[in-house]
Structure formats: structure tokens, C-alpha cells
């Protein structure tokens, strides 16, 4: 059974070689968000997450809600294992796929087919297992002959098709996604939603961050409201969305 659990997770990023005047620009540029403060050594830092405790169980569709800089992307990266907490712990049970950036884990010099193989191996599959799924992934992407071409020749929408197809065709037990609908044509978006529905019918965990509130309301069952790196609310998605809208 898949599950995710965070216990009192805090993530602090020290800020080096910067001036107070340029600090806000640097934080916004890197998408960290959080609160500016000082650490135990009196260094400037950003507290991106603070004392976050959450548990996600088998079958949950979780929407992360909050304004820019609230900590959504940082939380996803902690869940994926890309960031280590400064304090606290993360327990993860289940094969995890993270679609946090359409270029993350994709080699632009390799072909689409080569990237499918590399991503499958990264997810823990054997080469024969990847080859068994290759046709299914290729069919879902609808990229045709482009799969034999280097990925650097792809548009952003084509990269999204490839990354999404690879992440979902290999049956991860935990799927993490960040603003995944910001790129892609409407037909593919509808197709991807149907694939997510099929994914969740198999009772795995989905955690998705998005500013598209209507999307979160449609595909999620649980909402987590973040503000300045802290959890402000957790509960049924409609209730958490209502609280967010009232506070906006």
C-alpha cells in the first residue's frame, strides 16, 4: 500500500553572496518562496517550509493550494526526495514518479525512445520491462516519427507529452505533479485527465500543485492550503478551496 508521511518537516535555504536589496529578486527567480529570516548562525535565509506534518494515504488525490511562494513546489520536491529536510523526516512507501519540470530527467540530446528507456530504468524497471511498455508509451504520446529524433528538437508541448506518458505508463504508485497543465494543447490535456482518472482508479496517490482551482476541484479529493511555508488547512478539497477563496 502506497503512503507518504511528513513529520515536522522544515526546509531552510541559506542565502550567500547577496545583498538585502537583491534578495527578493533572487528568491522570486528561483521559485523558492517562503519567509526571509536568519538562521542560528545569523545568516540570511529563506524558510521555505516550516514544521509541516502531513500524511497521504493509498487512494488520495491531493491538491496543493496557495499563492506563489507559499511552498507548494518545495513541498513536492521534498516528497520526491529532491530536497532533504533541514529538520524533520519523510517516509515514502511506493514507487514514485515526479513530473515537476518537463525537462527534469530528460536528456535533450537523446531521442524520445532513448529517453523512454532511461526514464524506465530510473524508475527501477528492467530493460525488458521497459521494452514491453515502449509501444504503449509511444502510442500515448502521438509523437510518431519524432520519437526517433533528439528531444532538443521538440516543442514544450511535445516534451510534456513525452514526460507525462513515461511517468504514467510505468505505473508509479505515487505521482507528483507541478503545474503540469501549463503547457499542452487542449486535446492532450483532456487525454491526460482521462489517464489520471485511470491511474487513480487503481488507488494510488496523486499530489498536484496548480493555480488552476477548477482543475483541482475536478480531479482532487483532498486539499492542502499552504501559506509562507506553513500548512493553514487540510481537508476535503471543496472546503479548503472555499477557505482559500475567502482569504484571497
N, C-alpha and C positions, 0 to 999 in steps of 0.2 A: 504494500500500500504506500503510495506516494504521500509525502508530507514535508512541509517547510516550517521551521521554527526559529525565531529570533528572540534572544533573551538579553534585554538591556543593552542593545547594540548602540554604540556611539562611534561616529566616524569624524575625525578631526584632520583637516589638511593644513599643515604649517605653510605660511607664505614667506618665501625667501626672495631677496633681491627685488624688493618692490617698494614703492612709496605709497603713503596713505592715499594720495590723490589718484593714483592709477589703480588702486586695489579693486574698486568697484568694477572698472572696465575689465580687468583680468578675470575676475570671478564670473562675470556675465559671459565672457568669451569662452571660458572653459565649461560653462554649464553646470557649475558645482552647486551654486545657490547656498542656502544655509545662513547662519548668523556669523558676523565678524566678531572676533573676540581675541583673547590672548590665552596661551596655554600655560602650563606650570612653569615654563622657562621664560615667561613674559614675551614670547614671540607672537607676532600677529598670526592668526589662524582663522579658518572657516570651520565652524561646527556644522557639518552638512547633515548629520543625523545625531539625535540626542536621546539616549535611553529608550530606544524603540524595542518593544516587545510585541511580537505578533506570532500567530500560528495559523497556517493554511493547511487544510485537510484534503484528503482524496475527494475529488469531485467539485471543488470550489472554482468558480470563475471570479477572480478578484480584479477590481478596477482601482487603480491608484489615482487619487484626485487631489488637485491642488494647483496653485498658480505657479508660474515659472520661478524656479529657485526654492520650491517647497521641499525638495529632497526625493522626488519620485525616481529620477534616473539613478541617483546614488543608491537608493534602496534596491532597485533592480540589479545594479552591479554587485551589491553585497550578496543578494540572493544567488546570483550567478557564480559567485566566487571570484569575480574580477577584482573586488576590493576586499581587503581584510579589515575587520572592525578594529578601531583603536582600543575599544573596550567592548565586552560582551561576547556572545557566542552565536553561531549559526549552525543549525542542524538541518541537513538536507538528505532526504531519502528518495531516490528515484533518479533515473537518467534525465539530465537537464539540458535543454536547448535554449539558447538566448538569442533573440533577434533584437538586439539593442542598437545596431547600426548596420545598414545594408552592406557596408564594406567590411565589417568585422569578420575575420576568419576567411575572407575571400581573397585569393591570390589573383590580382588583375592580369598577370602575365600568363596564367594558366587558362585552359579552355573551360567552358562550362562543365563538360563531362569530367575533366580532371578535378575541378572544384567539388563536384558531387562526391567523387571518390574520397578526396581529402577530408571533406566535412564528415562523411560517414565514418571514416576511420577515427576521426577526432571524437565522435560520439560513442566510440567503443565497439563498433561493428567490425567483423572480419571482412576482408576483401570480397569473398564470395557472397556475403550477405548484402554488401553494397551493390554488387553486380546484379543480384536478384531484383533489387528495387530500382535499378537505373532506368528502365523503361517507364516505370510509373512516375518517377520524378520528371523525366524528360517530357512526358505527355502533359503533366500538370502545368509545367512552365509555358507550354505552347511556343517555345523559342526556336524549335525546328533546327535548321542548319546553323543557327548562331551558337548552339551548344558546342560545336566543333571549333569555334573561334575564341580568341583570348577575351577575357571578361572586360579588359580595358576598352574594348570596342562597344560595350553595352551602354545603353542609356540608364539613368537611375531606375526607371520603371522596370527595365529588363533585369537589373541586378536584384531588385526587390522580388521579382518573380522567382529567380533562381534561389535566393536566400530563404524565402518563405517555403518554397517547395521542399528544399533539403531539410529544413528544420522540422517540417510536419510529416514528411513521408517516412522518416525513420522512427516514428512512434516514440518520441520522448515522453517521459512520464510527467515532466514539469516543463512548461513552455513559458518563457519570459519575453515580453514584447514591449517596445518603447516607441510610441507614435508611429506604428507600422503602416497606418493608412495615409501618412502624409505624402507618399509617392505611389503612383499607380493609377491606371485607368479604371473607370467605373466597373467595367465588365470583370476585370480581375479582382477588384475589391469584393464584389458580390460572390465570386467564386471562392475567394479566400474565407469569407464569412461562413459559407457552407462547409468548407473544410474544417474550420474551427468548431462548428457545431458537431461535426462528425467526431472530431478529436475529443470534445467534452462528453459526447455520448459514451465514450469508453472510460469515463470517470477519472480523468487525470486532472492536474492542476494547471490553470492558466492564470498568469498575473500580467496585466497590461496597463501601461500608463498612457493616458491620452487627454488632450484638451477637448476632444470631441465627446461632450457629455451624453448626447443622444446615442452615440455608439456604445459607450459604457453601459448605458441603461438597457440597451438591447442585448448585449452579449454577456454581461456580468450578473452575478447573484449577490456578491459581497462588495462593499465599498470601503476603502481606507482613505480618510482625509488627512493629508499632511500639511503642516504649516511651519515654515522655518525649521525643518528637520525634526519636528515632533508630530506624534500621532494625535490628532484632535478628535477623531471619531472613527469608529469601526462598526459596521452593521449591515443590514440589508441595503442594497445599492440605492433604492429609491429614497430611503431615509437619509443616507449620507449625502446624496446629491442635493436633496432639499436643504440640508444644513449648509452645504457649500454655497448654494444659490442665495440663501438668505443672508449669508455673511459677506457676499460679494458686493 
